[in-house]
């Protein structure tokens, strides 16, 4: 999508966001009431159906309205308190409705990982994107150049992590841009270690990449970035040490006059996944005064729904409980479809429905009719494609037909299994539906 004037993209994005309510409910969407077939999502929302009594079928993934709101508010408070700009990673949810909620709660923009995700964000009017990857695909770069040319209010920042990558970017952009087109803003990615993921391994190699950027008039160096979650054998000392390297790199480049691109108004220093944002806040607080103001950009994304497993264990709020606590917001509801023995039961949710790459789901509550009770003595031991395997202890009170509420681990692989997710209040009232685009 290209806009003719700066306001067009935002306006068209708002129209697309509103138009989500006009999409028809049909067979594409798991868990929704069969008798809602043909209604628009807006019409179904207006009915305020109850998840448990108004025709929803299992398995069905629910997102807590109250807990989502809490998490949005908490991270806005946290980043403001610590003087951080915030570009939460949108690959977690790929839900434009949530992107806009995050921006309403103070986010600078949205972080993304691949060109498709950027196209989704742009289609829904997102004006600031941090692309946490080196972008060397010519077709994608041509599209980025057209977006930058068409919409002066659009800002995209992406990684560079090799001289050859810079050369590929420059060649692709020169083949697709006019002489008046804006350059693409880039940050040098510092790797978190020799065995880490992407990024430049040494400061000397970073300097070579920066030299290549300076020679490429299609690019503009705006800062440095990286991902501390890849620090080998991460602990507070190692993560802090790597973050100090990142800050020192920005300072050294500034002293060398590397942030002198035309029209540059700030220097970007960016890090921050969902495991170490407290360390990012600590180190970024000590960033020295540079020649331009510093945009201290945090990119944590899993907070929006949090989880009952991996991120519950590793969240920085465990280390700084006085700062608050995130709330797990997902619950997957499945139904018991087989009880072949006193020690075993099966539910109708499996790998197609539940995240399982970090932990198996956690049995939390059982519903029998209107009664809800703790899932005492029930453990998920495995997943088939469409079945969950349960081990049931003698104290387990579980019958065929009961609904089992499951906690999940890893938000990123929970969102991506569901195209339309009911947003549910504590009493079961569905107040909205979240559309995802994976």
Helices and strands as residue ranges (DSSP letters): H 6-19, G 20-22, G 34-36, H 41-46, E 60-64, H 65-81, E 85-86, G 90-92, H 96-104, E 110-112, H 115-123, E 128-134, H 138-150, E 155-160, H 163-174, E 184-189, H 203-214, E 219-225, G 228-230, H 236-255, E 266-271, H 277-285, E 293-298, G 302-304, H 310-314, G 316-318, G 321-323, E 330-341, E 344-347, E 362-368, E 371-374, E 378-383, E 388-392, E 403-407, H 412-415, E 420-424, E 430-435
